[in-house]
């Protein structure tokens, strides 16, 4: 697990080092650089496999091929056996396996790797730069073209160090952020800085760029056999236990993390270490369940309580590091969890991704209701909407009135557009009010529907339920969940692994019939069936509980001063993009208890804090 940086063109080790230093927390154990007349490669290393022999950049035996690599190849030992029996290895590192596979298969080598990775090869024989990102997009990789050269880095902050300069804000990306609360697809908040998409690789030769896709999500391919799932998730956990440094498991007490802990305990030669955190506010505390799971599995469990103040005090620190706005407030408790875990281990496994492949969110259940709601007579719907609209506002975490008001907001729409309306902060009409007339990104707003449809809808899918899963997996999972965990873990120099995100597991589950995911209102049907005789029923069948914080209540209390200061007239006018009067209305109606504007306000707070830290 590391941070990588680099660029084509003449030698410039000073710039290369500044880029690497900007993300030094990703790799506190070592740094390495290679520069010549055509390429500059740099890496900050968090040592996990082959602590002495895995230093980077690493070269092939001829010295003509160099690589910098962020991530892990979990099947590297099997690759050695299957394809590289005649290769003379000098290390036990998975990085050397990548080099050997490139020598044998060229750019096709990516198809053999099971892991999370972003890497860059320089092949001096061909003056060729080869950059690749893993299938699901667990590891980030950003690109910037400037003055006829290409620059790359694990995080965009490395692409805006002083000598490179800060690009303008990408208004289309900002508009998308205000809707999604994250920035989807290949664009970023910075004009001219892009992401390499998951399952893609890039070739750069003589100033010419070519991007190719080597893998994509499939939902209607060869049918899978549900009986294969248990063996596959078990093997996925097993191969992620390989580490030359201390390893543990995030254990919230939910089904996903407890499943991972169960199979980890089964294949560990010693008692596994598990980690959880708790909070004073019972509305988002899971201590009861994490302790239940730890006791049942007899783990070496570590737990720490945090106060409301601990979470709030973390806010300025997060915004000083988060170089793109991302309004998932659960990054705060996630950062506390990773920091606590890092005190004991260097690698941790978690349950990320199960909700997105097994339709585990309440919105998937809401689709069932919405299919019925759409066919109600209009006068009945009018009366239902009137009752729900007039429900008193509660600032409890995900209160009933909040969920019902969200439901009617998108229930009449079709397919995944419901999800987009249910989860968005500012829909298109609200954005028209938010942006100053002279600043509105024009086609950036009007083209959003087309952009979302083209990238996230996948119109080739015949079942809208699979369109919804495609939307969550290509959008929210990649650019929210993965970004949140990557940044939170890397800020604390911790490697986070996600067994549910083994591409073999994803392929199998995506090609299962939908009733293996939701059946009779029960979400994650197959996962629960698999684990119901292995884990306590209280864990397998407990209601879904997100890793959130009670923003609505905090905005009216302990975060009120922070909210008013961040979204003050002076701050908003200095940003110069938004209409302060509209924002002030949102604040007042929330504080007066007329509306629950937690999502809108937090989305704006995150952007203004980001702007003040990274742009202003």
Secondary structure, 3 states (H helix, E strand, C coil): CEEEEEEECCCCHHHHHHHHHCCHHHCECEEEEEECCCEEEEEEECCCCCCCCCCCCEECCCCCEEEEEEEEECCHHHHHHHHCCCCCCCCCCHHHHHHHHHHHHHHHHHHHCCEEEEEEEEECCCCEEEEEECCCCCCCCEEEEECCEEEEECCHHHHCCCCCCCCCECHHHHHHHHHHCCCCCCECCECCEEECCCCEEEEEECCEEEEEECCCCCCCCCCCCHHHHHHHHHHHHHHCCCCCCCEEEECCCCHHHHHHHHHHHHHCCCCCEEEEEEECCHHHCCHHHHHHHHHHHCCEEEEEEECHHHHHHHHHHHHHHCCCCCCCCCHHHHHHHHHHHHCCCCEEEECCCHHHHCCCCHHHHHHHHHHHHCCCCHHHHHHHHHHHHCCCCCCCCCCHHHHHHHHHHHCCCCCCHHHHHHHCCCCHHHHHHHECCCCCCCHHHHCHHHHHHHHHHCCCCCCHHHHHHHHHHHHHHHHHHHHHHHHHHHHCCCEEEEHHHCHHHHHHHHCCCHHHCEECCEECHHHHHHHCCCCCHHHHCCCCCCCCCCHHHHHCCCCHHHHHHHCCHHHHHHHCCECHHHHHHHHHHHHCCCCCCHHHHHHHHHHHHHHHHHHC
